[in-house]
Each structure stands twice: as structure tokens, then as C-alpha cells.
Amino acid sequence: MTTLEETLRTARRVLGGAHPDVAETENTLRDSRRALRERESLLAKYLLYAASALAIGAFVLAQRARRR
């Protein structure tokens, strides 16, 4: 992300905002940000599922320990 952001700043300064390469870099940066958000969202879901599974496992173990 940092490299794309720096590249975009440099491209705008050197080539101007109307240059096709600047537009391409803007699109790439936008797509990269979207992909990163999606990946982070998916990771958060997996972490939530894992935490739920651990909580259920702890509950089951506690119930077994009570029965003994």
C-alpha cells in the first residue's frame, strides 16, 4: 500500500493528474485497498469463529469436570 501511495504521489507530481498512468495507479490503489479490507474482514470472521469454538470447548470441558 505504501509503495502504491508513494508512486501515485510521484506520478501526479511528474505526469499530472490527467495522465493515463496516474488513473491506472489510482485504480490499482483503490482495488488494493478493497482487497485488504476484504482480507481483514475475513480474518476477523475466522478469529470470531475460533474464539467461539474455544469457548464451546471450554464449556464442554467444564461440564465434564463437574460430572466427575
MDAnalysis code that builds the backbone (N, CA, C; Angstrom):
import MDAnalysis as mda
import numpy as np

u = mda.Universe.empty(204, n_residues=68, atom_resindex=np.repeat(np.arange(68), 3), trajectory=True)
u.add_TopologyAttr("name", ["N", "CA", "C"] * 68)
u.add_TopologyAttr("resid", np.arange(1, 69))
u.add_TopologyAttr("resname", ["MET", "THR", "THR", "LEU", "GLU", "GLU", "THR", "LEU", "ARG", "THR", "ALA", "ARG", "ARG", "VAL", "LEU", "GLY", "GLY", "ALA", "HIS", "PRO", "ASP", "VAL", "ALA", "GLU", "THR", "GLU", "ASN", "THR", "LEU", "ARG", "ASP", "SER", "ARG", "ARG", "ALA", "LEU", "ARG", "GLU", "ARG", "GLU", "SER", "LEU", "LEU", "ALA", "LYS", "TYR", "LEU", "LEU", "TYR", "ALA", "ALA", "SER", "ALA", "LEU", "ALA", "ILE", "GLY", "ALA", "PHE", "VAL", "LEU", "ALA", "GLN", "ARG", "ALA", "ARG", "ARG", "ARG"])
u.atoms.positions = np.array([
    [0.825, -1.180, 0.000],
    [0.000, 0.000, 0.000],
    [0.878, 1.255, 0.000],
    [1.884, 1.234, 0.847],
    [2.764, 2.399, 0.957],
    [3.439, 2.689, -0.375],
    [3.915, 1.659, -1.031],
    [4.592, 1.841, -2.316],
    [3.642, 2.424, -3.358],
    [2.409, 1.902, -3.394],
    [1.432, 2.430, -4.348],
    [1.087, 3.888, -4.047],
    [0.928, 4.217, -2.774],
    [0.614, 5.599, -2.391],
    [1.750, 6.547, -2.784],
    [2.974, 6.123, -2.546],
    [4.126, 6.953, -2.915],
    [4.237, 7.079, -4.435],
    [3.993, 5.988, -5.131],
    [4.036, 6.003, -6.594],
    [2.986, 6.948, -7.147],
    [1.799, 6.908, -6.570],
    [0.724, 7.791, -7.030],
    [1.080, 9.256, -6.811],
    [1.611, 9.576, -5.640],
    [2.020, 10.968, -5.378],
    [3.064, 11.437, -6.387],
    [4.044, 10.574, -6.631],
    [5.110, 10.923, -7.574],
    [4.560, 11.055, -8.995],
    [3.712, 10.123, -9.385],
    [3.139, 10.159, -10.735],
    [2.315, 11.423, -10.946],
    [1.526, 11.799, -9.953],
    [0.732, 13.037, -10.080],
    [1.635, 14.256, -10.233],
    [2.693, 14.280, -9.443],
    [3.602, 15.424, -9.491],
    [4.341, 15.500, -10.830],
    [4.821, 14.356, -11.300],
    [5.650, 14.326, -12.511],
    [4.805, 14.332, -13.782],
    [3.738, 13.531, -13.806],
    [2.968, 13.352, -15.031],
    [1.712, 14.228, -15.098],
    [1.216, 14.642, -13.944],
    [-0.037, 15.400, -13.910],
    [-1.212, 14.467, -13.699],
    [-2.262, 15.011, -13.117],
    [-3.414, 14.193, -12.747],
    [-4.185, 13.594, -13.899],
    [-4.060, 14.136, -15.091],
    [-4.829, 13.638, -16.239],
    [-4.129, 12.513, -16.994],
    [-2.921, 12.181, -16.616],
    [-2.157, 11.159, -17.345],
    [-2.777, 9.774, -17.114],
    [-2.838, 8.938, -18.155],
    [-3.440, 7.603, -18.026],
    [-2.742, 6.718, -16.990],
    [-1.442, 6.870, -16.842],
    [-0.731, 6.061, -15.839],
    [-1.150, 6.442, -14.424],
    [-1.486, 7.697, -14.226],
    [-1.960, 8.141, -12.912],
    [-3.318, 7.500, -12.629],
    [-4.196, 7.517, -13.607],
    [-5.515, 6.889, -13.450],
    [-5.368, 5.399, -13.179],
    [-4.460, 4.749, -13.867],
    [-4.212, 3.315, -13.659],
    [-3.713, 3.053, -12.237],
    [-2.815, 3.873, -11.773],
    [-2.285, 3.716, -10.420],
    [-3.383, 3.972, -9.377],
    [-4.243, 4.958, -9.627],
    [-5.370, 5.212, -8.721],
    [-6.297, 3.999, -8.642],
    [-6.572, 3.398, -9.788],
    [-7.421, 2.202, -9.823],
    [-6.770, 1.039, -9.079],
    [-5.490, 0.863, -9.301],
    [-4.768, -0.210, -8.626],
    [-4.779, 0.000, -7.122],
    [-4.559, 1.227, -6.688],
    [-4.563, 1.537, -5.259],
    [-5.952, 1.298, -4.666],
    [-6.993, 1.733, -5.362],
    [-8.364, 1.523, -4.887],
    [-8.670, 0.021, -4.767],
    [-8.291, -0.752, -5.791],
    [-8.524, -2.197, -5.765],
    [-7.732, -2.871, -4.653],
    [-6.522, -2.417, -4.425],
    [-5.680, -2.986, -3.373],
    [-6.265, -2.698, -1.992],
    [-6.764, -1.486, -1.807],
    [-7.393, -1.141, -0.522],
    [-8.633, -2.000, -0.281],
    [-9.428, -2.204, -1.325],
    [-10.624, -3.037, -1.208],
    [-10.234, -4.476, -0.847],
    [-9.240, -5.005, -1.530],
    [-8.797, -6.378, -1.253],
    [-8.283, -6.508, 0.172],
    [-7.570, -5.502, 0.648],
    [-7.059, -5.528, 2.016],
    [-8.206, -5.504, 3.017],
    [-9.207, -4.648, 2.787],
    [-10.372, -4.603, 3.687],
    [-11.086, -5.943, 3.720],
    [-11.251, -6.572, 2.557],
    [-11.922, -7.871, 2.487],
    [-11.126, -8.936, 3.234],
    [-9.813, -8.906, 3.077],
    [-8.973, -9.877, 3.757],
    [-9.032, -9.686, 5.271],
    [-8.997, -8.422, 5.703],
    [-9.081, -8.143, 7.134],
    [-10.441, -8.544, 7.695],
    [-11.501, -8.335, 6.925],
    [-12.836, -8.726, 7.349],
    [-12.935, -10.242, 7.479],
    [-12.379, -10.951, 6.520],
    [-12.392, -12.412, 6.566],
    [-11.592, -12.914, 7.757],
    [-10.445, -12.311, 8.023],
    [-9.637, -12.701, 9.166],
    [-10.408, -12.479, 10.466],
    [-11.113, -11.357, 10.574],
    [-11.896, -11.073, 11.774],
    [-12.978, -12.134, 11.970],
    [-13.618, -12.565, 10.881],
    [-14.639, -13.614, 10.980],
    [-14.027, -14.918, 11.468],
    [-12.874, -15.296, 10.916],
    [-12.216, -16.526, 11.342],
    [-11.814, -16.462, 12.812],
    [-11.332, -15.315, 13.247],
    [-10.973, -15.167, 14.656],
    [-12.192, -15.292, 15.546],
    [-13.315, -14.744, 15.125],
    [-14.551, -14.854, 15.889],
    [-14.992, -16.309, 15.959],
    [-14.932, -17.013, 14.848],
    [-15.291, -18.437, 14.845],
    [-14.373, -19.230, 15.759],
    [-13.088, -18.929, 15.706],
    [-12.127, -19.647, 16.550],
    [-12.394, -19.374, 18.026],
    [-12.678, -18.133, 18.369],
    [-12.975, -17.793, 19.760],
    [-14.242, -18.509, 20.224],
    [-15.234, -18.583, 19.350],
    [-16.472, -19.288, 19.684],
    [-16.201, -20.771, 19.917],
    [-15.411, -21.350, 19.045],
    [-15.085, -22.771, 19.187],
    [-14.333, -23.031, 20.489],
    [-13.411, -22.152, 20.842],
    [-12.683, -22.307, 22.102],
    [-13.613, -22.171, 23.300],
    [-14.548, -21.234, 23.238],
    [-15.496, -21.050, 24.332],
    [-16.384, -22.281, 24.489],
    [-16.838, -22.828, 23.385],
    [-17.662, -24.039, 23.446],
    [-16.856, -25.198, 24.015],
    [-15.626, -25.333, 23.554],
    [-14.761, -26.397, 24.074],
    [-14.517, -26.243, 25.563],
    [-14.279, -25.038, 26.029],
    [-14.064, -24.799, 27.462],
    [-15.318, -25.131, 28.245],
    [-16.480, -24.789, 27.712],
    [-17.739, -25.099, 28.381],
    [-17.924, -26.603, 28.504],
    [-17.670, -27.326, 27.419],
    [-17.813, -28.786, 27.439],
    [-16.866, -29.402, 28.458],
    [-15.626, -28.950, 28.480],
    [-14.665, -29.476, 29.450],
    [-15.094, -29.172, 30.884],
    [-15.627, -27.991, 31.109],
    [-16.094, -27.629, 32.457],
    [-17.269, -28.510, 32.861],
    [-18.171, -28.793, 31.942],
    [-19.308, -29.658, 32.241],
    [-18.850, -31.081, 32.549],
    [-17.884, -31.558, 31.830],
    [-17.338, -32.918, 32.100],
    [-16.664, -32.973, 33.456],
    [-15.943, -31.915, 33.789],
    [-15.260, -31.875, 35.078],
    [-16.270, -31.847, 36.221],
    [-17.382, -31.190, 36.060],
    [-18.429, -31.132, 37.097],
    [-19.054, -32.495, 37.341],
    [-19.176, -33.292, 36.283],
    [-19.816, -34.612, 36.386],
    [-18.954, -35.607, 37.128],
    [-17.670, -35.363, 37.199],
    [-16.757, -36.311, 37.849],
    [-16.754, -36.163, 39.304],
])
